[in-house]
């Protein structure tokens, strides 16, 4: 007797995975990523009962900075969730999350330079030199620029493996962001310490993952013919994904 093949799964909403991400998931994530900005604008103008407190400029600075840090953490979270939950297509959202992190970092700096210091570039420069937490934050902003500039598919193809090495700067940027937040926070240091704990977990996962991949290849160095396509895919993914 011939085995009866199980019925093929019907695509969700009649859409392939690629079309679902393009038509549903990406637009939803895009709108959700704009929600913090909409909330800040409502608070600035007192709409919908929102308020930015007694010092709206400082509130906006803090809110933009924390939102940027949230998106950096979400960007780093994509890889472990994608691998542990076996959702390979989740990587399609990582670029958008990274670009929104860059957007909110630029907005954070713009609020500081324009609304706080009235575009007095001499004072901005003096703060960057004299205040260590601003030095750290500005360094993170500078490091984000080449990552945002090389986020296109054409730049990925042009840089090849160098693209993955360049985008590993995300780890340093995340650490600088947490450091900046810790030094800037003068009242309650528990929140930046929570960010530091989350970052330690995300980086720790990558250390363990990298060690496992190296051991996998080390065990097969004696017989190259046994290297499977899965192992090559893991190595390529480790090279390219931040």
Secondary structure, 3 states (H helix, E strand, C coil): CCCCCCCCCCCHHHCCHHHHHHHHHHHHHHHHHHHHHHHHHHHHHCHHHCCCCCCHHHHHHHHHHHHHHHHHHHHHHHHHHHHHCCCHHHHHHHHHHHHHHHHHHHHHHHHHHHHHCCCCHHHHHHHHHHCHHHHHHHHHHHHHHHHHHCCCHHHHHHHCHHHHHHHCHHHHHHHHHHHHHHHHCCCCCHHHHHHHHHHHHHHHHHHHHHHHHHHHHHCCCCCHHHCCHHHHHHHHHHHHCC
